């Protein structure tokens, strides 16, 4: 582990301080590329216009016509949190804007797999739909879209994933990453894309004179809590536009303005909605919704987000919480197995290979992505974890989920592997940092060799060394509860990392808690401070350099600042 300090441009810091920001916040934002206070203005007026989102206008026309003709609209969702929130936003938003007949269908992870397939298109048609709308999927569904069009369905694809060379022949495609799209935010989640389609639809309905006045137009800002949740949970880059979407959602949640399902999820997770943070989205609400798609049926998650009945919302949220507990148990066992298998891959120098590939017949395909993430974090290597498919007729097929490290574009690596070994990959897709694929069990060895070869070609020793960027030293006067609360209220996440500081400290005492966490008493800049290092059991030397986050420890009504250790480096 190498602890680094981010560069802080002095001009940006000065400009932000002159605009009235606290010196610490000015330093943190400047280090993340913010040059002026305007970039931090989260007002709705600063959101990018839907007019630059290719296909949004055409999508609005298609949907407005469908609403006018009272056609049946069916949303085909994905089975993760982004897909569930996108589905809920689409259904709620279309109904708000006058659609009388809106249904949804979410694929089964095991039986259907990812995306709009020909079989799903046939089910949508059989259910009486006239218009099929994909959310958070569809850009790779060439066959599924073709089948839907063949059946007479109008097809609108809304997605954010990277397109392949061939696009599906849908009536309309809305995807900021499609060729020719000038929309500035290429990092929107699927839920953000469908929200923008709804903005364009409202503008189209306004132009048609559907609303008696601007005052009587349906308000779409009530959907922003769902947009914020899906955006953070999908770990997309929090560029300025995404940060505004998330900030607006957080404001409404803190004010108590949210769907009952979101409120219920906060309750079962033991979090306070009035103090909502991006961490709650990423580590409390998101995992509970994702668990339904991993182990059960994402319909549970979508219904939780759709209901306006508080008691029903509590029932759905409680069920999701129970499934998430089961997911954690399964994940724990798989993680231990996977770590043992990965340890077996170590070479004579006790260094892991350039890429890891792990498979066990007992693995559950719904949890392979989480386990891949855990292995990637431990070994700092691109990692794929495979499980046997449980789909009927696909018993000899393995489903894999991969997670990557900076400098290794996972989807591009799979694309190269497919070119070098055409017989290995049945299908694949994803992003730079996360991807999925299917392979025949007989070819898993060739997949492992091919991935390792590409990793050896693309990665060097510097890339394979884990690095942690920090915000440098923390002045003692900033160890204040009110300042920590201010930091927690800000929008942090992928591409806009939460503050992590680094300082040399003296270890005054240390002891294990529950045999798996290290509780520390430190001396930081001449003052004592408590710290916790969760998941760490090895004793620390008397002096070292620590990377840490700030936290508020509450005990018997007293509140004080403590450090949460992220990493340590010998000095």
N, C-alpha and C positions, 0 to 999 in steps of 0.2 A: 504494500500500500504506500502510495506517495501522496502526501498532503500538499496541495498547491493553494496559492492565494490568487483570487481573481484580480485582474487589472481594473483599476478604478479611474476612468477618465476624469481629470480634474475640472475641465471646462463644464462637462455635464453635471458633475457634482455641484459646482458653484451655481450653475443655472437653476438647478432644482432647489438649492437652499434659498436662492433669491426669490423663488416663487413661493416660499413659505414652508417647505418641507423640513421636517426634523433632520438634523445633520446625519443621523444614522440611516434613516430612510433614504435620504438623498444619495448617500454612499452606496446603499444596497441596490437601488434602482439604476444608478449610473453604471454599476458593474454588470447589470443585465441588459445594457444597451439602450436604456431610456435616456433621451437627450433633452426633453422638455416636459413640463408639467401637463401639456396638452395630451401627451400620450397616456397620462394617468387619469384623464377625465373619462369616467365610465358612463357618462350620459348617453341615453339612447340616440340622441342626435348625432353622436360621433360614430355610430355603427356604419359599416360599409353599406352602400346602396345595393339592393337586389338587382338593380338595372345592369350591373356589370357581371352578374352571375349567368353564364351562358345557359340557355334553356329555361331560365326561370320565367320569362315572359310567355314563352310557348306553353310551359306547364300550367301557368295561370289561365291561359285561354282554354286549354284542354279541360281543366278542372271546372272552370266557370261554366263551360258548355254542359259538362256532365251534371252539375248542380241544377242548371236551368232545366235540363231534360229529366231530372229526377232519376238519374242512372245510379246503379248500384256500384259503389266504390269499394274495392277490397285492398287492404294494406297487407303486403307480404313483408314481414319483419325478420330481423336476425335474432338469435337467441342469447345475446349478451346485453349488458346494461345499456349500451348505446342503442342497440336495436330496440330494446323494450321502451326506453324513453322516447325514441324517435316514433315508434308506433303509437304511443300514448299521445304525443304531440300531434301527430297526423290525425288521429281519430278525434281528439278533442277539438283541434283547430278546424277541421272540415265541418264538424257539427256546428261550431260557433258561427261559421261563415255560411251556413244554410244547407249543408248536405243532409238529406233526410235518411239516406240508406248507406251507412258506412260500417263495414265489418273488417275483421283482420284475420290473418292466418300466420302462425309462426311455425317454421319447420322444426321437426324433431332432430336434435343433434345426432342421434344414433341412426335413425331410420332414413331421414332425408338428407342429412349432411348440410353443408353451408350453401346458401344462395337460392335463387329461383331455379328450380329444376323443371323439366318437362312434366313430371308427375304432379308437382305442386301447381303448375299452370292448369293442368286438367282439373285438379280439385277446385281451384278458384272458379273455373268455368262451371263446373258442376254445381257449385253453390249459388249460381245465378248472377254472378258479377258481370258488369259491362266494362269496367275500367280496373286495371290492375296497377297498383302503385307500390313499388319496392321502396323500402327505407333501410339504409345502412347495408345494402347489398344490391346486386343486379348488374354492376358494371362488367362482371365476368360471366354473366349468365346468358351466353349466346344461344345455347340450345333452348333454355327455358323461355326466353323472350320470343324466340322463333315459334315455339309451340303455342304460346299464348296468342300471338298474332294470327297463327294458323286457325286457332279456335274462334277468332273474331273479336278477341279482347283488345281494347286500346291499352297501351302499356306506357307508363311513366316510370322511368328509373331515376330514383334519387339515391345518391351514394357518394362516398368520399374516398374510397379505396383507389389505388393506382390502377389505371386501365391497362389492358394488354394491347397488342398491336391491332387486334380486331375488336371493334365495339359491337355490342348487341344492336340489332335493328329495331329499337324501340321507337314509339311515336315521338317521345321526347326523352332526352337524358339531361339531368341536372347533376353535375359533379364538377367541383372547382378544379379537379385535376385532369379533366378531359382536354384533349387538344383544342386550342383556340379559345379557351376560357381565360378572360382577363381579370377575373375576381382576385383581389390582392391576397386574401387569406386562403392559402392552399391547405391549411391545417384544420379546417372545420371538421367536427365530428359529423356522423350521419344525422344526429338530432339537430345540429345547427343547419344543415342543408335543408331539411324538411321545414324547419322554422322559416327560413328565407323563402321557400316556395310559398308558404302561407302568407308571408308579407306581400309577395308579388300577386298572389290570388286576391287578397283584400284590395290592393290597388286596382286590379282589373275589374273587380265587382263595383268599386267606387266609380270607375270610368263608365261603367254600364248603367249607372244610376240606381243600383240595387238598394243603396242606403239613402234614407230620407235626408240625412245630414251627417256631417262629420261627427257630431256628438252622439249619434245613434249607431255609429259603426261598432262592430264587435271589438273588444280589447283583446289583443293577443299577448299582452305582457304577463298575463297569468300563467302562460306556458313557460316562462323563463326559468322557474325553479327546476323544471324537468330538463330544459336545455342545459342548464348549468351542471346538473347531476350527470347527465350523459356525457357531456364534454370532458369533465374531469375524470370520470370513470374509464373513459376510453383512452386515456393517457395521450391525447393529441397535444401538439405543441400549443402552449398558451401564448399565441401572438397577441397583439393589441386588440384585435377584434374579438378573439375568443375570451380574453380577459374581461372585456366589457360584458359579454354575454354571461359569463360566470358571476361577475360582480353584481349584475342586475338580479340574477337569480338568488344570490345570497342575501341581498338587501330585502327581498320579498319574504324569504324564509325567516329571517331574523325578526321581521315585522309580523310574522304569523300568517302571511298571505301565501298559502301553498296548498296543493291538493291534499286531501285527507290521507292518502297513501304515503306521501312523503313525511307528513307529521307522524304517522304511525311507525314508519321505519326509524325515525329519530328516537321514538319512545322505546321500541324493542331493543335498539342498539345502546340504550342508556346514554344518549347524547342530548344536549340541550339545543333545540332548534333556534332559540333566541341568541345563541352564541355560535351559530353554524360557521364552519370553516371548510376550505377545500379538502382538508384532511378527513373530515366527516364523510364527504362524498367518496373519496378514494379508498378509505379503510373501514368504513362502517356501512353506509348505505349501498354503495356499489357492489361489494362482495355479496351482500344478502340477495340482491336482485340477480347477480350472475350465478349464484348457487342454483337457482331454479333451472336455468338453462343447462347447467353442468350435470345435475343429478336427477332432475324431474322434468317439468314442463314449464317453459317460459310464460305460458298463459297465466300462471300464478303471479308472476311479476307484473305483467301488463295489466291484469285485472286490478292489482293493488294500486297501480298508478292511474287507472281509469275511473275507479269508483268515486262517487261523491258522498257515499254513506260512511260516516266515521266508524261505525261498529264493524261494517264489512271490511273497511281498510285495516282495522286492528286484527281481524281474523286472518286476512291475507298476509299482513306483515309478520304475525306470529308464526304462520306456516313457513314463510321465507326464512325467519330466524332459525327455526328448527332444522330446515334443510341445510342452512349454512353451518350449523353445528355438526351435522353429519358430514358435510363436505370437509370440514377441518379435521375430523377424525380420519377420514379416508386419505386426505392429503398428508397427514402426519405419518401414517404407515407407508405410503408410497414414497414420501420424501426420504425416509430412513433407508428403504430398499434402494432407491435411486442413488443416494449418496454412497452406499456400499458398492454398488455397481460402478459408479464413477471413480471411486477410490481404486478400484481394480484396474482402471485404465491408466493410472499414473505410470510414468516410465521410470527408469532406474534413477533419474535425478529428482524424483518426486515432483516433477512438473507435469501438469495435465497436458494432453495433446491440444493442438490449436483449436479444435472443435470437439464437442462432446455429443455422443449419440447413445441414448440409453433406452432399452426396451426390456420389459418383463411381462410374461403372459398374464400376471395377476393385476396389472395396472388398469385403472379405470380411465376410459378415454375422456371423460368429462373434466378430469383434473390434471391432465398432462401439461396444460399450459402453465398452471400455477407451479407445478413441480419443476418444469423447465426454468421458470423464473428464479426459483430458489437455488437451483444448481448454478445458473449463470451468475447469481450474486456471490455464491461461495467461491467458484473457481475462476470467475471473470473470463469466461470463454463462450463463444456462440454455442448454444445448446439446443438439441432436439430430444424430446421424450416421446416415446411411442407406446401405444396400447393397441391390443387387438380390437378390431371393429366388432361391435355387437349387432350390426345391421344384418338382417336375414340375407343369406346368399353371399355375404362378404366376409366369411369367417377367416379367409386367408389374406385379408387385407389389414394393414396396420394404419392407424391414424396418428399423425405426429403433430406436435405443436412446438414451435421454436421461439427462443428469445435470444437477442443478440447484444453485442457491446458496441460502443462507438467505433466507427471505422470499418464495420462489416455489415453491408446492406443485405439483409437476410433474403428478401425476395429476389434480388439480383443474383444472389448465390444459387438459389434454387433454379432460376432461369438458366444459368450457366450449367448447372448440374444436369438439367433436362436436355440441354444441347449435347453435352458430352456423353450422357448415358440415357438415350431416349426411352429405353425399356424400363427404367427405374420408377419414375414418378407417374402415378396415375392422374393426379391433379395437384395443383398447388396455388397459393396466393398469399397476399399479405402486404406488409410494410417493410421498412428498413429494419425496425427493431423487433418485430413480431411477425410470424408467418405460420402457416399450416400446410400440411401436405398429406397425401395418401400414397403408400407404397405396398407392393406385394411383399408378404412376409419373406419370401424366398430372396428378395433383393435388398433386405435391410443391411446386409454386410456391404454390398456395393454402394448403397447410399452413404453409409458411414465413411467408407474410403473416399468417395467422391467429395463429400463435404469437408473432410479433413484436408484433402489435397487443395481445395480452393482456399481454405483458411490459411494454409501454409503459404500460399502464393500471395494472399492479400494482406496478411497481418505480420507485423514485425514485433520485436521485443518491447518496443515502446508502447505499441497498441495493446499488447498482451499484459502490460503492467497496469494494475488497477490504480486509477488516479481519482482523488476526491478534491474537487474545487471547493474552496472555502472563501469566506469573506474576511479572513484575516483576524486580527486581534479585536477583542471586545473590551472597550473601556469599562472600568469598574463601575462608573456612574450610570452605565446603561443596564445594569442588572436590576431592573425595576419591574414590578408586576405590571404597572400601567403601560410600560413600553412593550413588554411581551404581549399584552393584550392587543396593542396597536398592530404589532407584527402579525398576530394571528388573524386579525380582521382582513388583512390584505389577501390578494389572490396570488397563490403560488401553485406551481405544478410543473408539468413537463415543459422544458425549454424556458422556464422562468422559475428556477429552483428556489425552494424555501431557504431562508438564511441558515448557514452553517458557519460557525466561527472556529478559529484555531488559535491556540495559545499554549505556551509552555506552562505546565502546572506541577505542583508538588503533591504527591499522594500521601495524605496524613493517615488514612485508614481505609481498609477495604474488607468486605465480607460478602459471602454468597447469600442470596435470597432464593429460597425454594430450589436450591441446588442448580439454578440455571441463569441467574441474573447477578450482576456484580454491583453492589452498592458501595459508593465511594464518598469519602470526605476529602476534599481537595483544598489546596491553597492556591487561589487564583489572584494574581496581582496583589499579593499581600493580605488577601481576605479569605476567610473560610467559605466554602460553598459545597453543598451536597450535589451528588451526581449519580445517575444510574446508567449502567451499560446493559441493556436487555439482550439476553441470548449469549452473553459472554461469560465464561467461567475461569479463564486463565488469569493468574495474578499479574499485577502490573508492577513495574519497577518504581523506585521512589520518585524519579523525575522523568517526564516524557512530554511529548507534544500531543495534545488532544484536539480532535475535531468534534464539535458538539453543537447541538441545537438548544434553544432556550425553552423551558417549560415552566408551568406554574404548578407547584405541589400544594394541594389543599388537604389539610388535616385538622379536624376538630375546629373548624371555622377559621383557622389561620392559613394565610396564603403567602408563599414565598417562592422565589425563583430557584430553580435547580437546572443543572445541565443534563441533557440526554446525549450520551457519548455515541458518536458515529464511527470513529476510528482512532487509532493511536499510532504514533511513530516514535521510534527510539531517538534520543538525542545524545 
